[in-house]
Amino acid sequence: MKDFIRHFGESVFITVFGFIGAYFWAEHISPGSGPKALFITFFLAILEITLSFDNAVVNALILEKMTPKWQHRFLTWGILIAVFGMRFFFPVLIVSIFSNLSIIKTVHLALEDVSQYTHYLHIAHAPLVAFGGAFLMMVGLEYFFLENKNLWIKKVEEYLINLNIKYLDILISLLAIFGIQFFISEEQKMQVMLSGIIGIIVYIFVKKVCEILEKIQEKKMQNAIKGAATGGFMMFVYLELIDASFSLDGVLGSFAISKDIVIIMIGLAIGAMFVRSLTLVMVEEKTLKKYPYLSSGAHYAIFTLAIIMFISTVYEVPEIVTGTLGLMFVGASFIASLKENKKNT
């Protein structure tokens, strides 16, 4: 019970506080709508947890390489950025750019004229998911080509590792971006293509800087020089970008469930808090070492999400499909890990 409170206590508190806030906000906007708002908030929280479970696995994988100081910063500052930045400010910023309105006017639009707000958000949908899809496709492909140490589906993963073709991950991602150009409307083709290419460039830049700073960090540690958190900031940025890419689908899809940006933010924030708690448990309990195939399962889910994001530039894919596929990969890899552990005992 103590461990549960330590890991999930803050998430439970935010959940209670969030439900109270959602109820009174809904009653303020439309008397009698409080119970409906509670149900929508609960549904959005579950949706966020389902969509982001594989995100928790990837976060834990990267957090294990970070110093305790930067781990703490990600789990504190990072959650604030995830909740208020990605779940509230980011959609507002995007609408502000596409509508040529100021941030203040856009916030007013989100609170007072929801139909117009969602109209601008719909216009921005294809370029946004193209960026997120390209970024996540690079994450998944680089893992299977270069980083996979515990082979789960051995024939497939051995084949991918043995390909050993330089820049193949970039080539495949570019082909995916150019491939969807045949299905996108003329007015959005350039926006989608540029967004996808920027997603690849951002991934390459951040990952390379992380690698350089990791090497500097290792040298400092070998020389017994204090300040091992040299690469912490860029790893922090890398994690935030992964979280942002993961959350794009949920943030944009949530407007199909509710048009109230406050209710959306509360529901997704509750889900994000529980994902943060799951990440903390995985890091402290060394879950990824105990269950060796979880990393592969999460990256299969990431690659699947990237493909779905590209598809959603043209066709709307229900969030339940995305969440279910992600859980299937992670769940199957967890079961495979259990079986493997039994063989070795």
LUMLUMMAR-852342 format. One record per residue (C-alpha): residue in three letters; chain; x, y, z. Coordinates in Angstrom, 2 decimals, padded with zeros to 5 digits, m for minus. Layout:
BEGIN
+-----+---+---------+---------+---------+
:   r : c :    east :   north :      up :
+-----+---+---------+---------+---------+
: ALA : A :       X :       Y :       Z :
...
+-----+---+---------+---------+---------+
//
This chain:
BEGIN
+-----+---+---------+---------+---------+
:   r : c :    east :   north :      up :
+-----+---+---------+---------+---------+
: MET : A :  000.00 :  000.00 :  000.00 :
: LYS : A :  002.88 :  002.36 :  000.82 :
: ASP : A :  004.44 :  001.70 : m002.60 :
: PHE : A :  001.11 :  002.36 : m004.32 :
: ILE : A :  000.72 :  005.68 : m002.50 :
: ARG : A :  004.33 :  006.63 : m003.30 :
: HIS : A :  003.96 :  005.86 : m006.99 :
: PHE : A :  000.31 :  006.72 : m007.65 :
: GLY : A : m000.62 :  009.07 : m004.79 :
: GLU : A : m000.13 :  012.25 : m006.81 :
: SER : A : m002.04 :  010.78 : m009.75 :
: VAL : A : m004.99 :  009.87 : m007.52 :
: PHE : A : m004.96 :  013.38 : m006.00 :
: ILE : A : m004.92 :  015.00 : m009.48 :
: THR : A : m007.76 :  012.66 : m010.51 :
: VAL : A : m009.98 :  013.71 : m007.59 :
: PHE : A : m009.11 :  017.38 : m008.04 :
: GLY : A : m009.64 :  017.09 : m011.80 :
: PHE : A : m013.08 :  015.48 : m011.49 :
: ILE : A : m014.19 :  018.19 : m009.07 :
: GLY : A : m012.88 :  020.88 : m011.41 :
: ALA : A : m014.52 :  019.29 : m014.46 :
: TYR : A : m017.87 :  019.01 : m012.69 :
: PHE : A : m018.00 :  022.64 : m011.53 :
: TRP : A : m016.66 :  023.94 : m014.85 :
: ALA : A : m019.38 :  022.08 : m016.76 :
: GLU : A : m022.06 :  023.29 : m014.34 :
: HIS : A : m020.78 :  026.85 : m014.78 :
: ILE : A : m020.98 :  026.60 : m018.58 :
: SER : A : m024.26 :  024.66 : m018.73 :
: PRO : A : m026.21 :  023.86 : m015.53 :
: GLY : A : m027.00 :  020.16 : m015.26 :
: SER : A : m024.13 :  019.01 : m017.49 :
: GLY : A : m021.78 :  018.06 : m014.62 :
: PRO : A : m022.45 :  014.26 : m014.65 :
: LYS : A : m021.92 :  014.11 : m018.42 :
: ALA : A : m018.65 :  016.04 : m018.04 :
: LEU : A : m017.45 :  013.53 : m015.43 :
: PHE : A : m018.08 :  010.63 : m017.81 :
: ILE : A : m016.27 :  012.38 : m020.67 :
: THR : A : m013.34 :  013.24 : m018.38 :
: PHE : A : m013.10 :  009.60 : m017.25 :
: PHE : A : m013.28 :  008.35 : m020.85 :
: LEU : A : m010.56 :  010.77 : m022.01 :
: ALA : A : m008.29 :  009.72 : m019.12 :
: ILE : A : m008.68 :  006.02 : m020.03 :
: LEU : A : m008.10 :  006.85 : m023.69 :
: GLU : A : m004.88 :  008.72 : m022.84 :
: ILE : A : m003.56 :  005.86 : m020.68 :
: THR : A : m004.39 :  003.31 : m023.38 :
: LEU : A : m002.76 :  005.33 : m026.14 :
: SER : A :  000.32 :  006.18 : m024.08 :
: PHE : A :  001.16 :  002.90 : m022.32 :
: ASP : A :  003.87 :  002.16 : m024.87 :
: ASN : A :  005.08 :  005.73 : m024.31 :
: ALA : A :  005.67 :  004.86 : m020.65 :
: VAL : A :  007.87 :  001.93 : m021.69 :
: VAL : A :  009.96 :  004.12 : m024.02 :
: ASN : A :  010.22 :  006.85 : m021.37 :
: ALA : A :  011.49 :  004.30 : m018.85 :
: LEU : A :  014.03 :  002.99 : m021.38 :
: ILE : A :  015.52 :  006.48 : m021.82 :
: LEU : A :  015.15 :  007.57 : m018.18 :
: GLU : A :  017.33 :  004.64 : m017.07 :
: LYS : A :  020.24 :  006.31 : m018.91 :
: MET : A :  019.72 :  009.66 : m017.17 :
: THR : A :  021.09 :  010.83 : m013.84 :
: PRO : A :  018.69 :  010.94 : m010.84 :
: LYS : A :  018.63 :  014.76 : m011.05 :
: TRP : A :  017.37 :  014.74 : m014.65 :
: GLN : A :  015.02 :  011.85 : m013.95 :
: HIS : A :  013.44 :  013.98 : m011.24 :
: ARG : A :  013.24 :  016.99 : m013.56 :
: PHE : A :  011.50 :  014.97 : m016.25 :
: LEU : A :  009.00 :  013.55 : m013.77 :
: THR : A :  008.25 :  017.04 : m012.36 :
: TRP : A :  008.88 :  019.74 : m014.96 :
: GLY : A :  008.20 :  017.23 : m017.72 :
: ILE : A :  004.70 :  016.45 : m016.50 :
: LEU : A :  003.90 :  020.18 : m016.32 :
: ILE : A :  005.01 :  020.57 : m019.93 :
: ALA : A :  003.06 :  017.45 : m020.91 :
: VAL : A : m000.15 :  018.54 : m019.16 :
: PHE : A : m000.28 :  022.30 : m019.73 :
: GLY : A :  002.02 :  022.53 : m022.73 :
: MET : A :  000.85 :  019.70 : m024.98 :
: ARG : A : m002.73 :  019.31 : m023.70 :
: PHE : A : m003.67 :  023.00 : m023.62 :
: PHE : A : m001.11 :  025.48 : m024.95 :
: PHE : A :  000.04 :  023.47 : m027.97 :
: PRO : A : m003.43 :  023.15 : m029.62 :
: VAL : A : m004.02 :  026.84 : m028.88 :
: LEU : A : m000.66 :  027.75 : m030.47 :
: ILE : A : m001.42 :  025.70 : m033.58 :
: VAL : A : m004.84 :  027.30 : m034.00 :
: SER : A : m003.26 :  030.72 : m033.44 :
: ILE : A : m000.79 :  030.09 : m036.28 :
: PHE : A : m003.37 :  028.78 : m038.73 :
: SER : A : m005.98 :  031.41 : m037.90 :
: ASN : A : m003.56 :  034.37 : m037.73 :
: LEU : A : m005.02 :  035.30 : m034.33 :
: SER : A : m003.15 :  036.25 : m031.17 :
: ILE : A : m002.74 :  033.66 : m028.41 :
: ILE : A : m005.17 :  035.59 : m026.16 :
: LYS : A : m007.82 :  035.75 : m028.88 :
: THR : A : m007.32 :  032.06 : m029.63 :
: VAL : A : m007.84 :  031.12 : m025.96 :
: HIS : A : m011.01 :  033.21 : m026.02 :
: LEU : A : m012.04 :  031.37 : m029.21 :
: ALA : A : m011.43 :  027.99 : m027.55 :
: LEU : A : m013.58 :  028.92 : m024.57 :
: GLU : A : m016.33 :  030.88 : m026.30 :
: ASP : A : m016.54 :  029.75 : m029.95 :
: VAL : A : m015.66 :  026.05 : m029.95 :
: SER : A : m016.94 :  025.30 : m033.47 :
: GLN : A : m014.61 :  027.91 : m035.03 :
: TYR : A : m011.72 :  026.73 : m032.85 :
: THR : A : m012.13 :  023.08 : m033.93 :
: HIS : A : m012.45 :  024.22 : m037.56 :
: TYR : A : m008.93 :  025.71 : m037.45 :
: LEU : A : m007.62 :  022.68 : m035.55 :
: HIS : A : m009.06 :  020.41 : m038.25 :
: ILE : A : m007.18 :  022.40 : m040.90 :
: ALA : A : m003.92 :  021.86 : m038.95 :
: HIS : A : m004.56 :  018.12 : m038.43 :
: ALA : A : m002.74 :  016.68 : m041.46 :
: PRO : A :  000.55 :  018.64 : m041.10 :
: LEU : A :  000.64 :  017.93 : m037.35 :
: VAL : A :  000.22 :  014.17 : m037.62 :
: ALA : A :  002.70 :  014.09 : m040.52 :
: PHE : A :  005.32 :  015.63 : m038.21 :
: GLY : A :  004.47 :  013.23 : m035.37 :
: GLY : A :  004.30 :  010.22 : m037.69 :
: ALA : A :  007.71 :  010.94 : m039.22 :
: PHE : A :  009.32 :  011.50 : m035.81 :
: LEU : A :  007.88 :  008.29 : m034.33 :
: MET : A :  008.70 :  006.26 : m037.44 :
: MET : A :  012.34 :  007.28 : m037.00 :
: VAL : A :  012.19 :  006.26 : m033.33 :
: GLY : A :  010.82 :  002.82 : m034.21 :
: LEU : A :  013.05 :  002.12 : m037.21 :
: GLU : A :  016.29 :  003.19 : m035.54 :
: TYR : A :  015.51 :  000.89 : m032.61 :
: PHE : A :  015.00 : m002.18 : m034.83 :
: PHE : A :  017.94 : m001.40 : m037.13 :
: LEU : A :  020.52 : m000.39 : m034.50 :
: GLU : A :  019.44 : m000.59 : m030.86 :
: ASN : A :  017.49 : m003.85 : m030.40 :
: LYS : A :  019.37 : m006.09 : m027.94 :
: ASN : A :  016.65 : m008.56 : m026.89 :
: LEU : A :  015.09 : m010.10 : m029.98 :
: TRP : A :  011.42 : m010.95 : m029.48 :
: ILE : A :  010.11 : m011.95 : m032.94 :
: LYS : A :  013.52 : m013.30 : m033.85 :
: LYS : A :  013.22 : m013.96 : m037.61 :
: VAL : A :  011.85 : m010.49 : m038.29 :
: GLU : A :  014.19 : m008.63 : m035.95 :
: GLU : A :  017.32 : m010.55 : m036.98 :
: TYR : A :  016.51 : m009.72 : m040.61 :
: LEU : A :  016.13 : m006.01 : m039.78 :
: ILE : A :  019.42 : m005.89 : m037.88 :
: ASN : A :  021.29 : m007.76 : m040.61 :
: LEU : A :  020.11 : m005.36 : m043.34 :
: ASN : A :  022.85 : m002.98 : m042.21 :
: ILE : A :  022.00 : m000.34 : m044.84 :
: LYS : A :  023.11 :  003.17 : m043.90 :
: TYR : A :  020.32 :  005.74 : m043.57 :
: LEU : A :  017.65 :  003.12 : m044.34 :
: ASP : A :  015.44 :  004.51 : m041.55 :
: ILE : A :  015.55 :  007.97 : m043.17 :
: LEU : A :  014.85 :  006.53 : m046.62 :
: ILE : A :  011.80 :  004.56 : m045.43 :
: SER : A :  010.42 :  007.58 : m043.55 :
: LEU : A :  010.87 :  009.79 : m046.62 :
: LEU : A :  009.15 :  007.21 : m048.82 :
: ALA : A :  006.22 :  007.16 : m046.39 :
: ILE : A :  005.97 :  010.97 : m046.53 :
: PHE : A :  006.10 :  011.06 : m050.34 :
: GLY : A :  003.73 :  008.09 : m050.57 :
: ILE : A :  000.87 :  009.89 : m048.80 :
: GLN : A :  001.20 :  012.81 : m051.22 :
: PHE : A : m000.89 :  010.82 : m053.74 :
: PHE : A : m003.88 :  010.88 : m051.39 :
: ILE : A : m003.74 :  014.39 : m049.89 :
: SER : A : m005.57 :  017.40 : m051.26 :
: GLU : A : m003.51 :  019.78 : m053.39 :
: GLU : A : m003.70 :  022.67 : m050.90 :
: GLN : A : m002.17 :  020.56 : m048.10 :
: LYS : A :  000.48 :  018.61 : m050.00 :
: MET : A :  003.31 :  021.07 : m049.40 :
: GLN : A :  002.42 :  021.57 : m045.71 :
: VAL : A :  002.29 :  017.82 : m045.07 :
: MET : A :  005.53 :  017.12 : m046.92 :
: LEU : A :  007.43 :  019.91 : m045.12 :
: SER : A :  006.02 :  018.87 : m041.73 :
: GLY : A :  007.12 :  015.26 : m042.28 :
: ILE : A :  010.61 :  016.25 : m043.40 :
: ILE : A :  010.94 :  018.60 : m040.41 :
: GLY : A :  009.93 :  015.69 : m038.15 :
: ILE : A :  012.82 :  013.62 : m039.55 :
: ILE : A :  015.31 :  016.50 : m039.28 :
: VAL : A :  014.30 :  017.29 : m035.69 :
: TYR : A :  014.71 :  013.62 : m034.72 :
: ILE : A :  018.16 :  013.36 : m036.33 :
: PHE : A :  019.36 :  016.63 : m034.76 :
: VAL : A :  018.17 :  015.88 : m031.22 :
: LYS : A :  019.37 :  012.25 : m031.31 :
: LYS : A :  022.83 :  013.19 : m032.59 :
: VAL : A :  023.27 :  015.91 : m029.97 :
: CYS : A :  022.17 :  013.39 : m027.30 :
: GLU : A :  024.80 :  010.91 : m028.52 :
: ILE : A :  027.56 :  013.54 : m028.48 :
: LEU : A :  026.65 :  014.68 : m024.98 :
: GLU : A :  026.41 :  011.07 : m023.76 :
: LYS : A :  030.00 :  010.48 : m024.90 :
: ILE : A :  031.14 :  013.66 : m023.10 :
: GLN : A :  029.29 :  012.46 : m020.01 :
: GLU : A :  030.98 :  009.03 : m020.15 :
: LYS : A :  034.43 :  010.64 : m020.41 :
: LYS : A :  033.73 :  012.87 : m017.43 :
: MET : A :  032.61 :  009.89 : m015.37 :
: GLN : A :  035.71 :  007.93 : m016.37 :
: ASN : A :  037.87 :  010.85 : m015.28 :
: ALA : A :  035.95 :  011.05 : m012.00 :
: ILE : A :  034.83 :  014.60 : m012.73 :
: LYS : A :  031.57 :  015.59 : m011.13 :
: GLY : A :  028.68 :  016.82 : m013.21 :
: ALA : A :  027.55 :  013.65 : m014.92 :
: ALA : A :  024.34 :  015.29 : m016.10 :
: THR : A :  026.03 :  016.84 : m019.14 :
: GLY : A :  023.69 :  015.12 : m021.60 :
: GLY : A :  020.67 :  015.43 : m019.35 :
: PHE : A :  019.14 :  018.49 : m020.96 :
: MET : A :  019.12 :  017.11 : m024.51 :
: MET : A :  017.77 :  013.76 : m023.29 :
: PHE : A :  015.08 :  015.76 : m021.52 :
: VAL : A :  014.28 :  017.55 : m024.81 :
: TYR : A :  014.28 :  014.20 : m026.66 :
: LEU : A :  011.82 :  012.71 : m024.16 :
: GLU : A :  009.55 :  015.74 : m024.41 :
: LEU : A :  009.54 :  015.48 : m028.21 :
: ILE : A :  008.63 :  011.78 : m028.03 :
: ASP : A :  005.85 :  012.60 : m025.56 :
: ALA : A :  004.63 :  015.40 : m027.82 :
: SER : A :  004.54 :  013.08 : m030.84 :
: PHE : A :  002.67 :  010.42 : m028.86 :
: SER : A :  000.16 :  012.93 : m027.53 :
: LEU : A : m000.66 :  014.48 : m030.93 :
: ASP : A : m003.03 :  011.67 : m031.85 :
: GLY : A : m004.84 :  011.76 : m028.50 :
: VAL : A : m005.04 :  015.56 : m028.33 :
: LEU : A : m006.45 :  015.90 : m031.84 :
: GLY : A : m008.73 :  012.88 : m031.49 :
: SER : A : m010.17 :  014.08 : m028.19 :
: PHE : A : m012.04 :  016.86 : m030.00 :
: ALA : A : m014.23 :  014.14 : m031.54 :
: ILE : A : m015.32 :  013.27 : m028.00 :
: SER : A : m015.65 :  016.75 : m026.50 :
: LYS : A : m015.46 :  020.30 : m027.83 :
: ASP : A : m014.63 :  021.79 : m024.43 :
: ILE : A : m010.88 :  022.44 : m024.24 :
: VAL : A : m010.94 :  022.62 : m020.43 :
: ILE : A : m012.61 :  019.21 : m020.09 :
: ILE : A : m010.21 :  017.80 : m022.68 :
: MET : A : m007.19 :  019.16 : m020.80 :
: ILE : A : m008.42 :  017.77 : m017.47 :
: GLY : A : m009.16 :  014.31 : m018.88 :
: LEU : A : m005.87 :  014.03 : m020.75 :
: ALA : A : m003.95 :  015.46 : m017.76 :
: ILE : A : m005.32 :  012.71 : m015.50 :
: GLY : A : m004.25 :  010.10 : m018.04 :
: ALA : A : m000.81 :  011.71 : m018.42 :
: MET : A : m000.29 :  011.63 : m014.64 :
: PHE : A : m000.96 :  007.88 : m014.52 :
: VAL : A :  001.40 :  007.32 : m017.46 :
: ARG : A :  004.03 :  009.27 : m015.50 :
: SER : A :  003.38 :  007.03 : m012.46 :
: LEU : A :  003.74 :  003.89 : m014.60 :
: THR : A :  007.03 :  005.25 : m015.95 :
: LEU : A :  008.28 :  005.82 : m012.40 :
: VAL : A :  007.37 :  002.25 : m011.40 :
: MET : A :  009.18 :  000.83 : m014.44 :
: VAL : A :  012.36 :  002.78 : m013.69 :
: GLU : A :  012.46 :  001.99 : m009.95 :
: GLU : A :  011.49 : m001.67 : m010.33 :
: LYS : A :  013.85 : m002.21 : m013.30 :
: THR : A :  010.86 : m003.55 : m015.21 :
: LEU : A :  012.58 : m003.49 : m018.60 :
: LYS : A :  015.35 : m005.75 : m017.31 :
: LYS : A :  012.85 : m008.13 : m015.74 :
: TYR : A :  010.74 : m008.29 : m018.89 :
: PRO : A :  013.27 : m008.14 : m021.77 :
: TYR : A :  010.82 : m008.07 : m024.69 :
: LEU : A :  008.80 : m005.08 : m023.48 :
: SER : A :  011.08 : m002.67 : m025.35 :
: SER : A :  010.49 : m004.48 : m028.63 :
: GLY : A :  006.73 : m004.58 : m028.01 :
: ALA : A :  006.66 : m000.84 : m027.31 :
: HIS : A :  008.62 : m000.04 : m030.47 :
: TYR : A :  006.33 : m002.21 : m032.60 :
: ALA : A :  003.49 : m000.14 : m031.11 :
: ILE : A :  005.38 :  003.09 : m031.92 :
: PHE : A :  005.94 :  002.04 : m035.54 :
: THR : A :  002.26 :  001.08 : m035.83 :
: LEU : A :  001.23 :  004.46 : m034.39 :
: ALA : A :  003.48 :  006.21 : m036.94 :
: ILE : A :  001.75 :  004.36 : m039.80 :
: ILE : A : m001.68 :  005.20 : m038.35 :
: MET : A : m000.68 :  008.87 : m038.12 :
: PHE : A :  000.27 :  008.90 : m041.79 :
: ILE : A : m003.02 :  007.21 : m042.68 :
: SER : A : m004.93 :  009.75 : m040.58 :
: THR : A : m003.68 :  012.57 : m042.81 :
: VAL : A : m006.29 :  011.22 : m045.23 :
: TYR : A : m008.68 :  008.94 : m043.32 :
: GLU : A : m009.84 :  009.29 : m039.74 :
: VAL : A : m008.69 :  006.33 : m037.63 :
: PRO : A : m010.64 :  005.82 : m034.36 :
: GLU : A : m008.48 :  006.26 : m031.25 :
: ILE : A : m009.78 :  002.94 : m029.89 :
: VAL : A : m008.05 :  001.18 : m032.82 :
: THR : A : m004.74 :  002.90 : m032.07 :
: GLY : A : m004.95 :  002.17 : m028.34 :
: THR : A : m005.96 : m001.46 : m028.86 :
: LEU : A : m003.10 : m002.18 : m031.26 :
: GLY : A : m000.60 : m000.58 : m028.89 :
: LEU : A : m001.85 : m002.62 : m025.94 :
: MET : A : m001.78 : m005.81 : m028.02 :
: PHE : A :  001.91 : m005.38 : m028.87 :
: VAL : A :  002.91 : m004.41 : m025.32 :
: GLY : A :  000.73 : m007.14 : m023.77 :
: ALA : A :  002.07 : m009.84 : m026.12 :
: SER : A :  005.68 : m008.83 : m025.43 :
: PHE : A :  004.98 : m008.89 : m021.68 :
: ILE : A :  003.57 : m012.44 : m021.91 :
: ALA : A :  006.54 : m013.51 : m024.06 :
: SER : A :  008.89 : m012.06 : m021.40 :
: LEU : A :  007.12 : m014.04 : m018.67 :
: LYS : A :  007.51 : m017.25 : m020.68 :
: GLU : A :  011.18 : m016.52 : m021.31 :
: ASN : A :  011.79 : m015.86 : m017.61 :
: LYS : A :  010.18 : m019.22 : m016.73 :
: LYS : A :  012.50 : m021.01 : m019.15 :
: ASN : A :  015.53 : m019.46 : m017.44 :
: THR : A :  014.48 : m020.36 : m013.88 :
+-----+---+---------+---------+---------+
//
